[in-house]
């Protein structure tokens, strides 16, 4: 569900700059920051590196679930 929200011009500029460096659009960069922030708030004992590991593991699991193809006619 897409929702329109109001963000500061400064935050948008920062998201564009960092997003370009990370090969993400500004909205995707903002989503990324939001996910990191949510995980950090819910798990204050985690380091940034641990949060990155969680996000990487989630993406790898998602890729495995969506990209796997069964081969027919085995044998």
mmCIF file of the N, C-alpha and C atoms, coordinates in Angstrom:
data_MODEL
# 
_entry.id   MODEL 
# 
loop_
_atom_site.group_PDB 
_atom_site.id 
_atom_site.type_symbol 
_atom_site.label_atom_id 
_atom_site.label_alt_id 
_atom_site.label_comp_id 
_atom_site.label_asym_id 
_atom_site.label_entity_id 
_atom_site.label_seq_id 
_atom_site.pdbx_PDB_ins_code 
_atom_site.Cartn_x 
_atom_site.Cartn_y 
_atom_site.Cartn_z 
_atom_site.occupancy 
_atom_site.B_iso_or_equiv 
_atom_site.pdbx_formal_charge 
_atom_site.auth_seq_id 
_atom_site.auth_comp_id 
_atom_site.auth_asym_id 
_atom_site.auth_atom_id 
_atom_site.pdbx_PDB_model_num 
ATOM 1   N N  . UNK A 1 1  ? 0.846  -1.165  0.000   1.00 0.00 ? 1  UNK A N  1 
ATOM 2   C CA . UNK A 1 1  ? 0.000  0.000   0.000   1.00 0.00 ? 1  UNK A CA 1 
ATOM 3   C C  . UNK A 1 1  ? 0.898  1.237   0.000   1.00 0.00 ? 1  UNK A C  1 
ATOM 4   N N  . UNK A 1 2  ? 0.792  2.055   -1.001  1.00 0.00 ? 2  UNK A N  1 
ATOM 5   C CA . UNK A 1 2  ? 1.552  3.301   -1.079  1.00 0.00 ? 2  UNK A CA 1 
ATOM 6   C C  . UNK A 1 2  ? 0.804  4.395   -0.341  1.00 0.00 ? 2  UNK A C  1 
ATOM 7   N N  . UNK A 1 3  ? 1.568  5.182   0.404   1.00 0.00 ? 3  UNK A N  1 
ATOM 8   C CA . UNK A 1 3  ? 1.003  6.276   1.166   1.00 0.00 ? 3  UNK A CA 1 
ATOM 9   C C  . UNK A 1 3  ? 1.865  7.504   0.961   1.00 0.00 ? 3  UNK A C  1 
ATOM 10  N N  . UNK A 1 4  ? 1.237  8.648   0.821   1.00 0.00 ? 4  UNK A N  1 
ATOM 11  C CA . UNK A 1 4  ? 1.968  9.891   0.680   1.00 0.00 ? 4  UNK A CA 1 
ATOM 12  C C  . UNK A 1 4  ? 2.265  10.446  2.059   1.00 0.00 ? 4  UNK A C  1 
ATOM 13  N N  . UNK A 1 5  ? 3.542  10.783  2.303   1.00 0.00 ? 5  UNK A N  1 
ATOM 14  C CA . UNK A 1 5  ? 3.933  11.398  3.562   1.00 0.00 ? 5  UNK A CA 1 
ATOM 15  C C  . UNK A 1 5  ? 4.788  12.623  3.274   1.00 0.00 ? 5  UNK A C  1 
ATOM 16  N N  . UNK A 1 6  ? 4.813  13.540  4.207   1.00 0.00 ? 6  UNK A N  1 
ATOM 17  C CA . UNK A 1 6  ? 5.587  14.764  4.048   1.00 0.00 ? 6  UNK A CA 1 
ATOM 18  C C  . UNK A 1 6  ? 6.928  14.598  4.754   1.00 0.00 ? 6  UNK A C  1 
ATOM 19  N N  . UNK A 1 7  ? 8.008  14.808  4.023   1.00 0.00 ? 7  UNK A N  1 
ATOM 20  C CA . UNK A 1 7  ? 9.359  14.702  4.558   1.00 0.00 ? 7  UNK A CA 1 
ATOM 21  C C  . UNK A 1 7  ? 10.102 16.005  4.287   1.00 0.00 ? 7  UNK A C  1 
ATOM 22  N N  . UNK A 1 8  ? 11.090 16.279  5.100   1.00 0.00 ? 8  UNK A N  1 
ATOM 23  C CA . UNK A 1 8  ? 11.855 17.509  4.913   1.00 0.00 ? 8  UNK A CA 1 
ATOM 24  C C  . UNK A 1 8  ? 12.671 17.446  3.623   1.00 0.00 ? 8  UNK A C  1 
ATOM 25  N N  . UNK A 1 9  ? 12.895 18.609  3.034   1.00 0.00 ? 9  UNK A N  1 
ATOM 26  C CA . UNK A 1 9  ? 13.718 18.683  1.820   1.00 0.00 ? 9  UNK A CA 1 
ATOM 27  C C  . UNK A 1 9  ? 15.129 18.171  2.090   1.00 0.00 ? 9  UNK A C  1 
ATOM 28  N N  . UNK A 1 10 ? 15.652 18.467  3.275   1.00 0.00 ? 10 UNK A N  1 
ATOM 29  C CA . UNK A 1 10 ? 16.997 18.017  3.644   1.00 0.00 ? 10 UNK A CA 1 
ATOM 30  C C  . UNK A 1 10 ? 17.084 16.491  3.652   1.00 0.00 ? 10 UNK A C  1 
ATOM 31  N N  . UNK A 1 11 ? 16.099 15.833  4.241   1.00 0.00 ? 11 UNK A N  1 
ATOM 32  C CA . UNK A 1 11 ? 16.096 14.376  4.287   1.00 0.00 ? 11 UNK A CA 1 
ATOM 33  C C  . UNK A 1 11 ? 16.013 13.784  2.882   1.00 0.00 ? 11 UNK A C  1 
ATOM 34  N N  . UNK A 1 12 ? 15.201 14.379  2.029   1.00 0.00 ? 12 UNK A N  1 
ATOM 35  C CA . UNK A 1 12 ? 15.081 13.911  0.638   1.00 0.00 ? 12 UNK A CA 1 
ATOM 36  C C  . UNK A 1 12 ? 16.411 14.064  -0.090  1.00 0.00 ? 12 UNK A C  1 
ATOM 37  N N  . UNK A 1 13 ? 17.071 15.205  0.089   1.00 0.00 ? 13 UNK A N  1 
ATOM 38  C CA . UNK A 1 13 ? 18.382 15.419  -0.561  1.00 0.00 ? 13 UNK A CA 1 
ATOM 39  C C  . UNK A 1 13 ? 19.391 14.383  -0.086  1.00 0.00 ? 13 UNK A C  1 
ATOM 40  N N  . UNK A 1 14 ? 19.416 14.134  1.221   1.00 0.00 ? 14 UNK A N  1 
ATOM 41  C CA . UNK A 1 14 ? 20.352 13.145  1.759   1.00 0.00 ? 14 UNK A CA 1 
ATOM 42  C C  . UNK A 1 14 ? 20.049 11.753  1.222   1.00 0.00 ? 14 UNK A C  1 
ATOM 43  N N  . UNK A 1 15 ? 18.776 11.410  1.134   1.00 0.00 ? 15 UNK A N  1 
ATOM 44  C CA . UNK A 1 15 ? 18.386 10.097  0.605   1.00 0.00 ? 15 UNK A CA 1 
ATOM 45  C C  . UNK A 1 15 ? 18.791 9.963   -0.860  1.00 0.00 ? 15 UNK A C  1 
ATOM 46  N N  . UNK A 1 16 ? 18.648 11.024  -1.631  1.00 0.00 ? 16 UNK A N  1 
ATOM 47  C CA . UNK A 1 16 ? 19.063 10.979  -3.040  1.00 0.00 ? 16 UNK A CA 1 
ATOM 48  C C  . UNK A 1 16 ? 20.557 10.760  -3.153  1.00 0.00 ? 16 UNK A C  1 
ATOM 49  N N  . UNK A 1 17 ? 21.337 11.500  -2.353  1.00 0.00 ? 17 UNK A N  1 
ATOM 50  C CA . UNK A 1 17 ? 22.792 11.400  -2.412  1.00 0.00 ? 17 UNK A CA 1 
ATOM 51  C C  . UNK A 1 17 ? 23.273 10.011  -2.011  1.00 0.00 ? 17 UNK A C  1 
ATOM 52  N N  . UNK A 1 18 ? 22.816 9.544   -0.851  1.00 0.00 ? 18 UNK A N  1 
ATOM 53  C CA . UNK A 1 18 ? 23.244 8.232   -0.373  1.00 0.00 ? 18 UNK A CA 1 
ATOM 54  C C  . UNK A 1 18 ? 22.678 7.137   -1.268  1.00 0.00 ? 18 UNK A C  1 
ATOM 55  N N  . UNK A 1 19 ? 21.448 7.297   -1.702  1.00 0.00 ? 19 UNK A N  1 
ATOM 56  C CA . UNK A 1 19 ? 20.819 6.309   -2.572  1.00 0.00 ? 19 UNK A CA 1 
ATOM 57  C C  . UNK A 1 19 ? 21.577 6.120   -3.873  1.00 0.00 ? 19 UNK A C  1 
ATOM 58  N N  . UNK A 1 20 ? 22.030 7.218   -4.454  1.00 0.00 ? 20 UNK A N  1 
ATOM 59  C CA . UNK A 1 20 ? 22.811 7.106   -5.692  1.00 0.00 ? 20 UNK A CA 1 
ATOM 60  C C  . UNK A 1 20 ? 24.088 6.320   -5.454  1.00 0.00 ? 20 UNK A C  1 
ATOM 61  N N  . UNK A 1 21 ? 24.753 6.580   -4.336  1.00 0.00 ? 21 UNK A N  1 
ATOM 62  C CA . UNK A 1 21 ? 25.992 5.874   -4.019  1.00 0.00 ? 21 UNK A CA 1 
ATOM 63  C C  . UNK A 1 21 ? 25.745 4.389   -3.776  1.00 0.00 ? 21 UNK A C  1 
ATOM 64  N N  . UNK A 1 22 ? 24.552 4.057   -3.291  1.00 0.00 ? 22 UNK A N  1 
ATOM 65  C CA . UNK A 1 22 ? 24.220 2.669   -2.973  1.00 0.00 ? 22 UNK A CA 1 
ATOM 66  C C  . UNK A 1 22 ? 23.361 2.000   -4.049  1.00 0.00 ? 22 UNK A C  1 
ATOM 67  N N  . UNK A 1 23 ? 23.193 2.661   -5.185  1.00 0.00 ? 23 UNK A N  1 
ATOM 68  C CA . UNK A 1 23 ? 22.383 2.150   -6.302  1.00 0.00 ? 23 UNK A CA 1 
ATOM 69  C C  . UNK A 1 23 ? 20.928 1.923   -5.896  1.00 0.00 ? 23 UNK A C  1 
ATOM 70  N N  . UNK A 1 24 ? 20.389 2.880   -5.124  1.00 0.00 ? 24 UNK A N  1 
ATOM 71  C CA . UNK A 1 24 ? 18.986 2.841   -4.727  1.00 0.00 ? 24 UNK A CA 1 
ATOM 72  C C  . UNK A 1 24 ? 18.345 4.171   -5.091  1.00 0.00 ? 24 UNK A C  1 
ATOM 73  N N  . UNK A 1 25 ? 17.053 4.137   -5.341  1.00 0.00 ? 25 UNK A N  1 
ATOM 74  C CA . UNK A 1 25 ? 16.306 5.376   -5.522  1.00 0.00 ? 25 UNK A CA 1 
ATOM 75  C C  . UNK A 1 25 ? 16.146 6.031   -4.153  1.00 0.00 ? 25 UNK A C  1 
ATOM 76  N N  . UNK A 1 26 ? 15.789 7.304   -4.128  1.00 0.00 ? 26 UNK A N  1 
ATOM 77  C CA . UNK A 1 26 ? 15.564 7.994   -2.853  1.00 0.00 ? 26 UNK A CA 1 
ATOM 78  C C  . UNK A 1 26 ? 14.486 7.290   -2.020  1.00 0.00 ? 26 UNK A C  1 
ATOM 79  N N  . UNK A 1 27 ? 13.341 6.910   -2.614  1.00 0.00 ? 27 UNK A N  1 
ATOM 80  C CA . UNK A 1 27 ? 12.344 6.197   -1.804  1.00 0.00 ? 27 UNK A CA 1 
ATOM 81  C C  . UNK A 1 27 ? 12.861 4.872   -1.245  1.00 0.00 ? 27 UNK A C  1 
ATOM 82  N N  . UNK A 1 28 ? 13.624 4.132   -2.038  1.00 0.00 ? 28 UNK A N  1 
ATOM 83  C CA . UNK A 1 28 ? 14.173 2.863   -1.555  1.00 0.00 ? 28 UNK A CA 1 
ATOM 84  C C  . UNK A 1 28 ? 15.200 3.095   -0.445  1.00 0.00 ? 28 UNK A C  1 
ATOM 85  N N  . UNK A 1 29 ? 15.975 4.186   -0.554  1.00 0.00 ? 29 UNK A N  1 
ATOM 86  C CA . UNK A 1 29 ? 16.934 4.506   0.492   1.00 0.00 ? 29 UNK A CA 1 
ATOM 87  C C  . UNK A 1 29 ? 16.200 4.847   1.789   1.00 0.00 ? 29 UNK A C  1 
ATOM 88  N N  . UNK A 1 30 ? 15.122 5.597   1.684   1.00 0.00 ? 30 UNK A N  1 
ATOM 89  C CA . UNK A 1 30 ? 14.330 5.933   2.866   1.00 0.00 ? 30 UNK A CA 1 
ATOM 90  C C  . UNK A 1 30 ? 13.718 4.678   3.492   1.00 0.00 ? 30 UNK A C  1 
ATOM 91  N N  . UNK A 1 31 ? 13.241 3.756   2.663   1.00 0.00 ? 31 UNK A N  1 
ATOM 92  C CA . UNK A 1 31 ? 12.717 2.486   3.184   1.00 0.00 ? 31 UNK A CA 1 
ATOM 93  C C  . UNK A 1 31 ? 13.816 1.717   3.912   1.00 0.00 ? 31 UNK A C  1 
ATOM 94  N N  . UNK A 1 32 ? 15.003 1.715   3.337   1.00 0.00 ? 32 UNK A N  1 
ATOM 95  C CA . UNK A 1 32 ? 16.140 1.018   3.950   1.00 0.00 ? 32 UNK A CA 1 
ATOM 96  C C  . UNK A 1 32 ? 16.445 1.616   5.321   1.00 0.00 ? 32 UNK A C  1 
ATOM 97  N N  . UNK A 1 33 ? 16.539 2.943   5.387   1.00 0.00 ? 33 UNK A N  1 
ATOM 98  C CA . UNK A 1 33 ? 16.788 3.602   6.669   1.00 0.00 ? 33 UNK A CA 1 
ATOM 99  C C  . UNK A 1 33 ? 15.681 3.300   7.676   1.00 0.00 ? 33 UNK A C  1 
ATOM 100 N N  . UNK A 1 34 ? 14.448 3.278   7.213   1.00 0.00 ? 34 UNK A N  1 
ATOM 101 C CA . UNK A 1 34 ? 13.325 3.003   8.107   1.00 0.00 ? 34 UNK A CA 1 
ATOM 102 C C  . UNK A 1 34 ? 13.422 1.582   8.672   1.00 0.00 ? 34 UNK A C  1 
ATOM 103 N N  . UNK A 1 35 ? 13.785 0.631   7.833   1.00 0.00 ? 35 UNK A N  1 
ATOM 104 C CA . UNK A 1 35 ? 13.929 -0.757  8.303   1.00 0.00 ? 35 UNK A CA 1 
ATOM 105 C C  . UNK A 1 35 ? 15.033 -0.863  9.343   1.00 0.00 ? 35 UNK A C  1 
ATOM 106 N N  . UNK A 1 36 ? 16.177 -0.199  9.087   1.00 0.00 ? 36 UNK A N  1 
ATOM 107 C CA . UNK A 1 36 ? 17.281 -0.217  10.040  1.00 0.00 ? 36 UNK A CA 1 
ATOM 108 C C  . UNK A 1 36 ? 16.832 0.415   11.360  1.00 0.00 ? 36 UNK A C  1 
ATOM 109 N N  . UNK A 1 37 ? 16.153 1.546   11.277  1.00 0.00 ? 37 UNK A N  1 
ATOM 110 C CA . UNK A 1 37 ? 15.680 2.220   12.472  1.00 0.00 ? 37 UNK A CA 1 
ATOM 111 C C  . UNK A 1 37 ? 14.701 1.383   13.265  1.00 0.00 ? 37 UNK A C  1 
ATOM 112 N N  . UNK A 1 38 ? 13.781 0.709   12.568  1.00 0.00 ? 38 UNK A N  1 
ATOM 113 C CA . UNK A 1 38 ? 12.810 -0.138  13.245  1.00 0.00 ? 38 UNK A CA 1 
ATOM 114 C C  . UNK A 1 38 ? 13.506 -1.277  13.977  1.00 0.00 ? 38 UNK A C  1 
ATOM 115 N N  . UNK A 1 39 ? 14.439 -1.944  13.298  1.00 0.00 ? 39 UNK A N  1 
ATOM 116 C CA . UNK A 1 39 ? 15.167 -3.045  13.925  1.00 0.00 ? 39 UNK A CA 1 
ATOM 117 C C  . UNK A 1 39 ? 15.966 -2.537  15.122  1.00 0.00 ? 39 UNK A C  1 
ATOM 118 N N  . UNK A 1 40 ? 16.614 -1.370  14.971  1.00 0.00 ? 40 UNK A N  1 
ATOM 119 C CA . UNK A 1 40 ? 17.418 -0.814  16.067  1.00 0.00 ? 40 UNK A CA 1 
ATOM 120 C C  . UNK A 1 40 ? 16.548 -0.466  17.274  1.00 0.00 ? 40 UNK A C  1 
ATOM 121 N N  . UNK A 1 41 ? 15.372 0.093   17.045  1.00 0.00 ? 41 UNK A N  1 
ATOM 122 C CA . UNK A 1 41 ? 14.486 0.422   18.160  1.00 0.00 ? 41 UNK A CA 1 
ATOM 123 C C  . UNK A 1 41 ? 13.949 -0.827  18.853  1.00 0.00 ? 41 UNK A C  1 
ATOM 124 N N  . UNK A 1 42 ? 13.637 -1.849  18.074  1.00 0.00 ? 42 UNK A N  1 
ATOM 125 C CA . UNK A 1 42 ? 13.094 -3.078  18.645  1.00 0.00 ? 42 UNK A CA 1 
ATOM 126 C C  . UNK A 1 42 ? 14.163 -3.936  19.318  1.00 0.00 ? 42 UNK A C  1 
ATOM 127 N N  . UNK A 1 43 ? 15.422 -3.727  18.931  1.00 0.00 ? 43 UNK A N  1 
ATOM 128 C CA . UNK A 1 43 ? 16.540 -4.536  19.433  1.00 0.00 ? 43 UNK A CA 1 
ATOM 129 C C  . UNK A 1 43 ? 17.728 -3.638  19.774  1.00 0.00 ? 43 UNK A C  1 
ATOM 130 N N  . UNK A 1 44 ? 17.637 -2.835  20.824  1.00 0.00 ? 44 UNK A N  1 
ATOM 131 C CA . UNK A 1 44 ? 18.688 -1.857  21.120  1.00 0.00 ? 44 UNK A CA 1 
ATOM 132 C C  . UNK A 1 44 ? 20.050 -2.481  21.419  1.00 0.00 ? 44 UNK A C  1 
ATOM 133 N N  . UNK A 1 45 ? 20.095 -3.777  21.686  1.00 0.00 ? 45 UNK A N  1 
ATOM 134 C CA . UNK A 1 45 ? 21.369 -4.432  21.991  1.00 0.00 ? 45 UNK A CA 1 
ATOM 135 C C  . UNK A 1 45 ? 22.158 -4.765  20.726  1.00 0.00 ? 45 UNK A C  1 
ATOM 136 N N  . UNK A 1 46 ? 21.536 -4.697  19.558  1.00 0.00 ? 46 UNK A N  1 
ATOM 137 C CA . UNK A 1 46 ? 22.212 -5.048  18.304  1.00 0.00 ? 46 UNK A CA 1 
ATOM 138 C C  . UNK A 1 46 ? 23.103 -3.921  17.812  1.00 0.00 ? 46 UNK A C  1 
ATOM 139 N N  . UNK A 1 47 ? 24.243 -4.301  17.239  1.00 0.00 ? 47 UNK A N  1 
ATOM 140 C CA . UNK A 1 47 ? 25.111 -3.321  16.591  1.00 0.00 ? 47 UNK A CA 1 
ATOM 141 C C  . UNK A 1 47 ? 24.629 -3.105  15.154  1.00 0.00 ? 47 UNK A C  1 
ATOM 142 N N  . UNK A 1 48 ? 25.145 -2.061  14.529  1.00 0.00 ? 48 UNK A N  1 
ATOM 143 C CA . UNK A 1 48 ? 24.794 -1.806  13.131  1.00 0.00 ? 48 UNK A CA 1 
ATOM 144 C C  . UNK A 1 48 ? 25.216 -2.991  12.250  1.00 0.00 ? 48 UNK A C  1 
ATOM 145 N N  . UNK A 1 49 ? 26.374 -3.562  12.523  1.00 0.00 ? 49 UNK A N  1 
ATOM 146 C CA . UNK A 1 49 ? 26.840 -4.716  11.740  1.00 0.00 ? 49 UNK A CA 1 
ATOM 147 C C  . UNK A 1 49 ? 25.896 -5.903  11.877  1.00 0.00 ? 49 UNK A C  1 
ATOM 148 N N  . UNK A 1 50 ? 25.376 -6.118  13.071  1.00 0.00 ? 50 UNK A N  1 
ATOM 149 C CA . UNK A 1 50 ? 24.428 -7.213  13.276  1.00 0.00 ? 50 UNK A CA 1 
ATOM 150 C C  . UNK A 1 50 ? 23.122 -6.950  12.529  1.00 0.00 ? 50 UNK A C  1 
ATOM 151 N N  . UNK A 1 51 ? 22.689 -5.697  12.526  1.00 0.00 ? 51 UNK A N  1 
ATOM 152 C CA . UNK A 1 51 ? 21.478 -5.331  11.784  1.00 0.00 ? 51 UNK A CA 1 
ATOM 153 C C  . UNK A 1 51 ? 21.689 -5.563  10.295  1.00 0.00 ? 51 UNK A C  1 
ATOM 154 N N  . UNK A 1 52 ? 22.851 -5.169  9.775   1.00 0.00 ? 52 UNK A N  1 
ATOM 155 C CA . UNK A 1 52 ? 23.163 -5.422  8.371   1.00 0.00 ? 52 UNK A CA 1 
ATOM 156 C C  . UNK A 1 52 ? 23.111 -6.913  8.069   1.00 0.00 ? 52 UNK A C  1 
ATOM 157 N N  . UNK A 1 53 ? 23.640 -7.729  8.967   1.00 0.00 ? 53 UNK A N  1 
ATOM 158 C CA . UNK A 1 53 ? 23.611 -9.176  8.783   1.00 0.00 ? 53 UNK A CA 1 
ATOM 159 C C  . UNK A 1 53 ? 22.190 -9.712  8.732   1.00 0.00 ? 53 UNK A C  1 
ATOM 160 N N  . UNK A 1 54 ? 21.327 -9.186  9.590   1.00 0.00 ? 54 UNK A N  1 
ATOM 161 C CA . UNK A 1 54 ? 19.921 -9.599  9.591   1.00 0.00 ? 54 UNK A CA 1 
ATOM 162 C C  . UNK A 1 54 ? 19.273 -9.260  8.258   1.00 0.00 ? 54 UNK A C  1 
ATOM 163 N N  . UNK A 1 55 ? 19.497 -8.033  7.780   1.00 0.00 ? 55 UNK A N  1 
ATOM 164 C CA . UNK A 1 55 ? 18.900 -7.613  6.511   1.00 0.00 ? 55 UNK A CA 1 
ATOM 165 C C  . UNK A 1 55 ? 19.428 -8.448  5.346   1.00 0.00 ? 55 UNK A C  1 
ATOM 166 N N  . UNK A 1 56 ? 20.718 -8.751  5.364   1.00 0.00 ? 56 UNK A N  1 
ATOM 167 C CA . UNK A 1 56 ? 21.304 -9.582  4.313   1.00 0.00 ? 56 UNK A CA 1 
ATOM 168 C C  . UNK A 1 56 ? 20.715 -10.988 4.347   1.00 0.00 ? 56 UNK A C  1 
ATOM 169 N N  . UNK A 1 57 ? 20.589 -11.554 5.531   1.00 0.00 ? 57 UNK A N  1 
ATOM 170 C CA . UNK A 1 57 ? 20.013 -12.899 5.653   1.00 0.00 ? 57 UNK A CA 1 
ATOM 171 C C  . UNK A 1 57 ? 18.564 -12.921 5.177   1.00 0.00 ? 57 UNK A C  1 
ATOM 172 N N  . UNK A 1 58 ? 17.797 -11.887 5.517   1.00 0.00 ? 58 UNK A N  1 
ATOM 173 C CA . UNK A 1 58 ? 16.408 -11.813 5.045   1.00 0.00 ? 58 UNK A CA 1 
ATOM 174 C C  . UNK A 1 58 ? 16.357 -11.778 3.525   1.00 0.00 ? 58 UNK A C  1 
ATOM 175 N N  . UNK A 1 59 ? 17.247 -10.981 2.916   1.00 0.00 ? 59 UNK A N  1 
ATOM 176 C CA . UNK A 1 59 ? 17.249 -10.872 1.456   1.00 0.00 ? 59 UNK A CA 1 
ATOM 177 C C  . UNK A 1 59 ? 17.665 -12.186 0.812   1.00 0.00 ? 59 UNK A C  1 
ATOM 178 N N  . UNK A 1 60 ? 18.671 -12.835 1.369   1.00 0.00 ? 60 UNK A N  1 
ATOM 179 C CA . UNK A 1 60 ? 19.113 -14.125 0.820   1.00 0.00 ? 60 UNK A CA 1 
ATOM 180 C C  . UNK A 1 60 ? 17.999 -15.159 0.917   1.00 0.00 ? 60 UNK A C  1 
ATOM 181 N N  . UNK A 1 61 ? 17.297 -15.190 2.048   1.00 0.00 ? 61 UNK A N  1 
ATOM 182 C CA . UNK A 1 61 ? 16.190 -16.134 2.217   1.00 0.00 ? 61 UNK A CA 1 
ATOM 183 C C  . UNK A 1 61 ? 15.091 -15.845 1.200   1.00 0.00 ? 61 UNK A C  1 
ATOM 184 N N  . UNK A 1 62 ? 14.785 -14.567 1.016   1.00 0.00 ? 62 UNK A N  1 
ATOM 185 C CA . UNK A 1 62 ? 13.752 -14.178 0.051   1.00 0.00 ? 62 UNK A CA 1 
ATOM 186 C C  . UNK A 1 62 ? 14.156 -14.568 -1.364  1.00 0.00 ? 62 UNK A C  1 
ATOM 187 N N  . UNK A 1 63 ? 15.427 -14.354 -1.708  1.00 0.00 ? 63 UNK A N  1 
ATOM 188 C CA . UNK A 1 63 ? 15.917 -14.721 -3.040  1.00 0.00 ? 63 UNK A CA 1 
ATOM 189 C C  . UNK A 1 63 ? 15.827 -16.228 -3.260  1.00 0.00 ? 63 UNK A C  1 
ATOM 190 N N  . UNK A 1 64 ? 16.179 -16.999 -2.236  1.00 0.00 ? 64 UNK A N  1 
ATOM 191 C CA . UNK A 1 64 ? 16.112 -18.458 -2.353  1.00 0.00 ? 64 UNK A CA 1 
ATOM 192 C C  . UNK A 1 64 ? 14.680 -18.928 -2.538  1.00 0.00 ? 64 UNK A C  1 
ATOM 193 N N  . UNK A 1 65 ? 13.761 -18.298 -1.850  1.00 0.00 ? 65 UNK A N  1 
ATOM 194 C CA . UNK A 1 65 ? 12.362 -18.710 -1.935  1.00 0.00 ? 65 UNK A CA 1 
ATOM 195 C C  . UNK A 1 65 ? 11.731 -18.339 -3.267  1.00 0.00 ? 65 UNK A C  1 
ATOM 196 N N  . UNK A 1 66 ? 12.153 -17.246 -3.872  1.00 0.00 ? 66 UNK A N  1 
ATOM 197 C CA . UNK A 1 66 ? 11.501 -16.802 -5.102  1.00 0.00 ? 66 UNK A CA 1 
ATOM 198 C C  . UNK A 1 66 ? 12.229 -17.260 -6.369  1.00 0.00 ? 66 UNK A C  1 
ATOM 199 N N  . UNK A 1 67 ? 13.521 -17.592 -6.267  1.00 0.00 ? 67 UNK A N  1 
ATOM 200 C CA . UNK A 1 67 ? 14.289 -17.904 -7.465  1.00 0.00 ? 67 UNK A CA 1 
ATOM 201 C C  . UNK A 1 67 ? 14.468 -19.396 -7.712  1.00 0.00 ? 67 UNK A C  1 
ATOM 202 N N  . UNK A 1 68 ? 14.034 -20.234 -6.797  1.00 0.00 ? 68 UNK A N  1 
ATOM 203 C CA . UNK A 1 68 ? 14.261 -21.658 -6.962  1.00 0.00 ? 68 UNK A CA 1 
ATOM 204 C C  . UNK A 1 68 ? 13.318 -22.238 -7.998  1.00 0.00 ? 68 UNK A C  1 
ATOM 205 N N  . UNK A 1 69 ? 13.862 -23.043 -8.921  1.00 0.00 ? 69 UNK A N  1 
ATOM 206 C CA . UNK A 1 69 ? 13.067 -23.673 -9.963  1.00 0.00 ? 69 UNK A CA 1 
ATOM 207 C C  . UNK A 1 69 ? 13.290 -25.180 -9.900  1.00 0.00 ? 69 UNK A C  1 
ATOM 208 N N  . UNK A 1 70 ? 12.207 -25.940 -9.854  1.00 0.00 ? 70 UNK A N  1 
ATOM 209 C CA . UNK A 1 70 ? 12.299 -27.397 -9.880  1.00 0.00 ? 70 UNK A CA 1 
ATOM 210 C C  . UNK A 1 70 ? 12.525 -27.846 -11.323 1.00 0.00 ? 70 UNK A C  1 
ATOM 211 N N  . UNK A 1 71 ? 13.400 -28.794 -11.476 1.00 0.00 ? 71 UNK A N  1 
ATOM 212 C CA . UNK A 1 71 ? 13.661 -29.361 -12.796 1.00 0.00 ? 71 UNK A CA 1 
ATOM 213 C C  . UNK A 1 71 ? 12.782 -30.577 -12.992 1.00 0.00 ? 71 UNK A C  1 
ATOM 214 N N  . UNK A 1 72 ? 12.187 -30.677 -14.163 1.00 0.00 ? 72 UNK A N  1 
ATOM 215 C CA . UNK A 1 72 ? 11.338 -31.850 -14.437 1.00 0.00 ? 72 UNK A CA 1 
ATOM 216 C C  . UNK A 1 72 ? 12.167 -32.889 -15.203 1.00 0.00 ? 72 UNK A C  1 
ATOM 217 N N  . UNK A 1 73 ? 11.731 -34.112 -15.130 1.00 0.00 ? 73 UNK A N  1 
ATOM 218 C CA . UNK A 1 73 ? 12.368 -35.196 -15.883 1.00 0.00 ? 73 UNK A CA 1 
ATOM 219 C C  . UNK A 1 73 ? 13.713 -35.618 -15.331 1.00 0.00 ? 73 UNK A C  1 
ATOM 220 N N  . UNK A 1 74 ? 13.902 -35.518 -14.033 1.00 0.00 ? 74 UNK A N  1 
ATOM 221 C CA . UNK A 1 74 ? 15.160 -35.924 -13.435 1.00 0.00 ? 74 UNK A CA 1 
ATOM 222 C C  . UNK A 1 74 ? 15.363 -37.435 -13.595 1.00 0.00 ? 74 UNK A C  1 
ATOM 223 N N  . UNK A 1 75 ? 16.583 -37.833 -13.860 1.00 0.00 ? 75 UNK A N  1 
ATOM 224 C CA . UNK A 1 75 ? 16.904 -39.248 -13.884 1.00 0.00 ? 75 UNK A CA 1 
ATOM 225 C C  . UNK A 1 75 ? 17.228 -39.784 -15.177 1.00 0.00 ? 75 UNK A C  1 
# 
